[in-house]
C-alpha cells in the first residue's frame, strides 16, 4: 500500500442536516445534499443519476444527494437520532469513497446541543462505519459545530474585504451558525474557546416550511404591501411535485420560474425570513450575551447566513458582522484549518 503523509490523509467533513461538505488533504473537495434513499433502478434509464448512486461493500445500493429530491426523500427534523442513522452512515461512506484515502484522519462537528453527550459515540460510529467499508481510520476528532467558522480563513467584513487572519485573535468574538436544521452559537475570547454557548433545533428548514405552507395555502399573503407590485399572480398554484425541497432550490436560484416568469424569491421569502430571525436571534443572543453591544464582532455562517441576509441580521446584531462569500462552507473550511494547525502537529508521521 502506498504511504501518504498525514496532511494527505486528512479529511474535514461537515455532515450537515442539509448539506454534506468535505475537504481532503489530497486535494479532493465537494458538497452534496444530505439526502439518502434506498435505490433500485426499475426504469432502465438511470444514466442521469449514476453519479449519485452509491453501493456499499455489502451490496446495498443508495441514491445520495440532490437526485433524491425527485425520488421522494422526505423532509427531516433534526434530532440526535440523525447522528446514528443509516443516512449519516451512508453520507460518511460516500465522502470516504469520493476522497479515496484508505487510512484517513477525520475531523468533523456536531451541533452544540448534541456535542457534549453524543461526541464520543459519534466518533465511535465513524470508526466502526469506516472499518466496515475497509478504511483504517488513524484518528477522529469531533468538534462543536459553532467552532468551525472562527477558523475559516476566508472571512470578510461588511464591505466584502477579506480580514487578516489574526483579527479574530483579539477581543471577544461571537459565532452564529444557522444550518438546515440547527442554530449554533458560541464565543472565542482572546483566541480561546469559551464555555458561553447555545444550540437549538431551529434552522433554514423552518423558513422553507413557512414559505411552502404559505405558497400552498395562501400565496397571495406573500405579496408585499405598499407601492411595490405584487409578485404572486392571482392564478398561481403549486404543482403536485412541489415540496419543501423546492423552496430550497428556488431560494438558491433567487426566483420561481412560473409560466416563463421569474417570481422574486427575495420578496416572497421576506416575511418568513423576518419571522424566523425575530423568533431565533433575540433568544440566542440573550442566552449567550444578553446583547451584542460589547462584542468585537459576530461571525455568521451556515446556509442561514446566505438566506437571511445582512439586513435581517443587522436588526439584532449591533457590532461588526463578518462572513465568507459562501458562508455555508465556513464550517468545513474551518474544520480543515483547525486540523492542519491543531491536530496534525500532534500526530507522528
C-alpha positions in Angstrom: 0.0 0.0 0.0 1.3 3.4 -0.9 2.3 5.5 2.1 0.8 9.0 2.2 1.6 11.9 4.5 -0.6 12.8 7.4 -1.5 16.0 5.6 -2.7 14.0 2.6 -4.7 11.7 4.9 -6.7 14.5 6.4 -10.4 14.8 5.7 -12.6 17.6 7.2 -16.3 16.7 6.9 -19.3 18.8 7.7 -22.1 16.3 7.9 -24.8 18.9 7.9 -28.6 18.2 8.1 -29.0 20.0 4.7 -25.6 19.7 3.0 -22.6 17.4 3.4 -19.3 19.2 2.6 -15.7 17.8 2.7 -12.1 19.0 2.1 -9.3 16.4 2.0 -5.6 16.9 2.2 -5.1 15.1 -1.2 -7.0 18.0 -2.9 -10.4 16.3 -3.1 -13.3 18.5 -2.1 -17.0 18.8 -2.7 -20.6 19.2 -1.4 -23.9 17.4 -1.9 -27.3 17.4 -0.4 -27.5 15.3 2.8 -30.3 13.1 1.4 -30.2 9.4 1.2 -32.8 6.9 -0.2 -32.7 3.2 -0.9 -32.4 2.8 -4.7 -33.4 0.3 -7.3 -33.5 1.3 -11.0 -36.7 0.0 -12.4 -36.7 2.2 -15.5 -33.5 1.1 -17.2 -32.8 4.9 -17.7 -30.5 5.6 -14.7 -27.8 7.4 -16.7 -28.7 10.8 -15.3 -28.4 9.7 -11.7 -25.5 7.2 -12.0 -23.0 9.6 -10.2 -25.4 9.8 -7.2 -25.8 6.0 -6.9 -23.6 4.6 -4.1 -23.2 0.8 -3.4 -21.7 -0.3 -0.1 -19.3 -3.2 0.3 -22.2 -5.5 1.4 -24.1 -4.6 -1.9 -26.7 -2.2 -0.5 -27.5 0.5 -3.1 -28.5 4.1 -2.2 -29.2 7.3 -4.0 -27.2 10.1 -2.4 -27.6 13.8 -2.9 -29.8 16.1 -5.0 -31.2 13.3 -7.1 -33.1 12.1 -4.0 -35.4 15.1 -4.3 -37.1 13.5 -7.2 -37.2 10.1 -5.6 -39.4 11.1 -2.7 -36.9 11.9 0.0 -38.9 13.4 2.9 -38.0 16.4 4.9 -36.3 15.6 8.2 -36.5 17.2 11.6 -33.2 17.5 13.4 -32.6 15.4 16.5 -29.8 13.3 17.9 -31.0 10.2 16.2 -29.8 11.6 12.8 -26.2 11.2 14.1 -26.5 7.4 14.5 -28.8 6.9 11.5 -28.4 4.9 8.2 -28.5 8.3 6.4 -25.4 9.8 8.1 -23.7 6.4 7.8 -24.1 6.4 4.1 -23.2 10.1 3.8 -19.9 9.4 5.6 -19.1 6.4 3.3 -19.9 8.5 0.2 -17.4 11.1 1.4 -14.7 8.5 2.1 -15.3 6.9 -1.4 -15.0 10.4 -3.1 -11.8 11.2 -1.2 -10.2 7.8 -1.8 -8.0 7.8 1.3 -7.6 4.3 2.8 -6.2 5.5 6.2 -7.9 8.8 6.9 -7.6 11.3 9.7 -11.1 12.6 10.2 -12.3 15.9 11.8 -16.0 16.7 11.9 -18.5 18.6 14.0 -21.7 18.1 16.0 -24.4 20.7 16.8 -23.9 22.4 20.2 -27.0 20.8 21.8 -25.8 17.3 21.0 -22.0 17.7 21.3 -21.4 17.1 24.9 -23.4 13.9 25.2 -23.0 12.5 21.6 -19.4 13.3 20.5 -17.8 10.2 21.9 -20.5 7.8 20.5 -20.4 9.7 17.1 -16.6 9.3 16.9 -17.0 5.5 17.7 -19.7 5.2 15.0 -17.4 6.9 12.4 -14.6 4.5 13.2 -16.9 1.5 13.0 -18.7 2.5 9.8 -15.4 3.3 8.1 -13.9 0.0 9.2 -16.9 -1.9 7.8 -16.2 -0.4 4.4 -12.4 -1.3 4.6 -11.0 2.0 5.8 -8.4 2.2 8.6 -9.1 5.4 10.5 -6.0 6.9 12.1 -7.8 9.4 14.3 -11.2 11.1 14.7 -11.9 14.5 16.3 -15.4 15.7 16.8 -15.7 19.5 17.5 -18.7 21.5 18.5 -20.2 22.8 15.2 -20.0 26.5 16.1 -16.2 26.5 16.5 -15.6 25.8 12.8 -16.4 29.3 11.3 -13.9 31.0 13.7 -11.1 29.1 11.9 -12.4 30.0 8.4 -9.6 31.8 6.5 -12.0 33.5 4.0 -14.0 35.7 6.3 -14.9 39.2 5.1 -16.2 42.4 6.6 -19.5 44.0 5.6 -17.7 45.7 2.7 -16.6 42.4 1.3 -12.9 42.9 2.3 -11.0 39.9 3.4 -10.0 40.3 7.1 -6.4 39.5 8.4 -6.2 36.0 10.0 -5.1 37.4 13.3 -8.0 39.8 13.7 -10.2 37.2 15.4 -7.4 36.5 18.0 -8.1 39.9 19.6 -11.2 40.7 21.6 -14.5 38.8 22.1 -16.0 37.2 19.0 -19.4 35.6 18.7 -20.3 32.9 16.2 -23.9 32.3 15.0 -24.1 29.3 12.6 -27.6 28.7 11.2 -27.8 25.5 9.3 -30.6 23.5 7.7 -31.9 22.2 11.0 -29.9 23.7 13.8 -28.7 27.0 15.1 -25.4 27.0 17.0 -24.0 30.0 19.0 -20.6 30.2 20.6 -17.8 32.5 21.5 -14.0 33.0 21.3 -12.4 35.4 23.8 -8.8 36.5 23.1 -8.4 33.4 20.9 -9.7 30.9 23.3 -13.0 29.0 23.1 -15.5 30.0 25.7 -18.0 27.9 27.6 -20.6 30.5 26.7 -22.6 28.7 24.0 -26.1 27.7 23.0 -27.8 25.4 20.4 -31.3 24.6 19.3 -33.1 22.6 16.6 -34.2 25.6 14.6 -32.8 26.3 11.1 -33.3 27.2 7.5 -35.8 24.3 7.1 -38.2 26.2 9.3 -38.0 29.1 6.7 -38.6 26.6 3.9 -41.6 25.1 5.7 -43.2 28.6 6.3 -42.8 29.6 2.7 -44.1 26.3 1.4 -47.2 26.4 3.6 -47.9 30.0 2.5 -47.5 29.2 -1.2 -49.7 26.1 -0.9 -52.5 27.7 1.2 -52.5 31.5 0.8 -49.9 32.5 -1.8 -51.4 36.0 -2.1 -50.4 36.7 1.5 -46.8 36.8 0.3 -47.4 39.8 -1.9 -45.7 42.9 -0.4 -47.8 45.8 0.9 -47.4 49.3 -0.3 -46.1 50.5 -3.6 -44.2 47.5 -4.8 -46.1 45.4 -7.4 -47.4 42.0 -6.5 -45.0 39.1 -7.2 -47.6 36.3 -6.8 -50.1 36.4 -9.6 -53.7 35.5 -8.8 -53.6 32.4 -10.9 -50.5 31.0 -9.1 -50.8 27.5 -7.5 -48.1 25.0 -6.7 -48.0 21.8 -8.7 -48.1 18.3 -7.3 -44.4 17.8 -7.4 -43.5 20.9 -5.3 -42.1 20.1 -1.8 -40.1 21.9 0.9 -37.0 20.9 -1.1 -38.4 23.0 -4.0 -38.3 26.1 -1.7 -34.6 25.4 -1.1 -33.9 25.2 -4.8 -35.8 28.4 -5.5 -34.1 30.3 -2.8 -30.7 29.3 -4.2 -31.8 30.3 -7.7 -33.3 33.6 -6.4 -36.6 33.1 -8.2 -39.5 30.7 -9.0 -39.8 30.0 -12.7 -43.6 30.1 -13.3 -45.2 30.3 -16.7 -42.0 31.7 -18.1 -41.8 34.5 -15.5 -39.3 34.8 -12.7 -41.0 35.4 -9.4 -38.6 37.1 -7.0 -37.8 34.9 -4.0 -36.2 37.8 -2.1 -39.6 39.4 -1.8 -41.6 36.1 -1.5 -39.3 34.9 1.4 -39.1 38.2 3.3 -41.9 37.6 5.8 -40.6 34.1 6.6 -37.0 35.3 7.0 -38.1 38.1 9.3 -40.3 35.9 11.4 -37.5 33.3 11.8 -35.0 35.9 12.8 -37.4 37.5 15.2 -38.0 34.2 16.9 -34.5 32.8 17.0 -31.9 35.6 17.1 -33.0 37.5 20.2 -33.3 34.3 22.1 -29.9 33.0 21.1 -28.3 36.4 21.8 -30.0 36.6 25.2 -28.9 33.1 26.2 -25.2 33.8 25.5 -24.5 37.6 25.8 -27.7 39.4 26.6 -26.6 42.0 24.0 -24.0 42.1 21.2 -23.1 45.7 22.1 -19.8 44.7 23.7 -18.6 42.1 21.1 -15.6 42.8 18.8 -17.6 41.1 16.0 -20.0 38.4 15.2 -19.2 35.7 12.5 -22.3 34.5 10.8 -22.1 31.1 9.0 -24.1 28.3 7.5 -26.8 28.4 4.9 -28.8 30.7 7.1 -26.2 33.5 6.6 -27.0 33.4 2.9 -30.8 33.0 3.3 -31.4 35.6 6.0 -29.1 38.3 4.5 -27.1 41.1 6.4 -30.1 43.4 6.5 -32.0 40.9 8.6 -29.1 40.2 10.9 -28.5 44.0 11.5 -31.9 44.3 13.1 -30.5 42.2 16.1 -26.6 42.4 15.9 -25.2 45.8 16.8 -21.5 45.2 16.2 -19.4 44.3 13.1 -20.8 41.3 11.2 -18.3 39.0 9.3 -19.0 36.2 6.9 -17.5 34.4 4.0 -18.8 34.9 0.4 -20.0 31.3 0.7 -20.9 31.0 4.5 -22.3 27.5 4.0 -18.6 26.4 3.5 -17.3 28.2 6.6 -17.6 25.1 8.9 -15.8 22.7 6.6 -13.0 25.2 5.8 -12.6 26.0 9.5 -12.5 22.3 10.4 -9.8 21.7 7.9 -7.7 24.6 9.0 -8.2 23.6 12.7 -7.0 20.1 11.9 -4.0 21.4 10.0 -2.9 23.7 12.7 -4.0 22.0 15.9 -4.4 18.2 15.3 -1.8 17.1 12.7 1.2 18.6 14.6 0.4 16.2 17.4 0.2 13.1 15.2 3.6 11.4 14.5 4.4 10.5 10.9 
